Amino acid sequence: MPKPEPPKLTPGQLPALAKETMEKAKFPMLATIDGDRPRVRPVSPVRTDGFTVYVANLASYSKTTQIQVNPKVELCYLDDDHNQVRIAGTAEVLKDRAVLEEIWQDNKLLRQYLGSIDNPELIVYRVVPHKVSYMQEWALEYYQIPID
């Protein structure tokens, strides 16, 4: 059986393909470091601006401590066609009250579950990308995407 040949991609196509994969996948896996072990779990982004992803969290979750100790994280999106987007970045606690209020107003689940934007359990992380990679299912090679 011959090896599948993925289409050749141009650099100009990559950002749109990556964003499409992110939309289709919806729920990326977030990797953190816990001591000397990686920890991976699905997350539900509350906002995405290009390749900057915002993730809500509770202060009592173990990933809170993991990110405090080492804020270097990676998000991995995988759609049904097995296309991947990997975003390596730094998780920063969102301090911008205006952006936090926008996220709060756009997310009924946050409002219902936490009751108040000032609930001390609420933490929103902004994952600032340092490296964004895209791979199509059979390509077996990652393309690097320029970060704006």
Secondary structure as the mmCIF struct_conf table of DSSP 4:
data_model
#
loop_
_struct_conf.conf_type_id
_struct_conf.id
_struct_conf.beg_label_comp_id
_struct_conf.beg_label_asym_id
_struct_conf.beg_label_seq_id
_struct_conf.end_label_comp_id
_struct_conf.end_label_asym_id
_struct_conf.end_label_seq_id
HELX_LH_PP_P HELX_LH_PP_P1 PRO A 2 PRO A 4
HELX_LH_PP_P HELX_LH_PP_P2 PRO A 6 LYS A 8
TURN_TY1_P TURN_TY1_P1 PRO A 11 GLN A 13
HELX_RH_AL_P HELX_RH_AL_P1 LEU A 14 ALA A 25
BEND BEND1 PHE A 27 PHE A 27
STRN STRN1 MET A 29 ASP A 34
TURN_TY1_P TURN_TY1_P2 GLY A 35 ASP A 36
STRN STRN2 ARG A 37 PRO A 42
STRN STRN3 PRO A 45 ASP A 49
TURN_TY1_P TURN_TY1_P3 GLY A 50 PHE A 51
STRN STRN4 THR A 52 LEU A 58
TURN_TY1_P TURN_TY1_P4 ALA A 59 SER A 60
BEND BEND2 TYR A 61 TYR A 61
HELX_RH_AL_P HELX_RH_AL_P2 SER A 62 VAL A 69
STRN STRN5 LYS A 72 LEU A 78
TURN_TY1_P TURN_TY1_P5 ASP A 80 ASP A 81
STRN STRN6 GLN A 84 VAL A 93
HELX_RH_AL_P HELX_RH_AL_P3 ARG A 97 ASP A 106
HELX_RH_AL_P HELX_RH_AL_P4 LYS A 108 LEU A 114
BEND BEND3 GLY A 115 SER A 116
TURN_TY1_P TURN_TY1_P6 ILE A 117 ASP A 118
TURN_TY1_P TURN_TY1_P7 PRO A 120 GLU A 121
STRN STRN7 LEU A 122 MET A 135
TURN_TY1_P TURN_TY1_P8 GLU A 137 ALA A 139
BEND BEND4 GLU A 141 GLU A 141
HELX_LH_PP_P HELX_LH_PP_P3 TYR A 142 TYR A 142
STRN STRN8 TYR A 143 ILE A 145
#
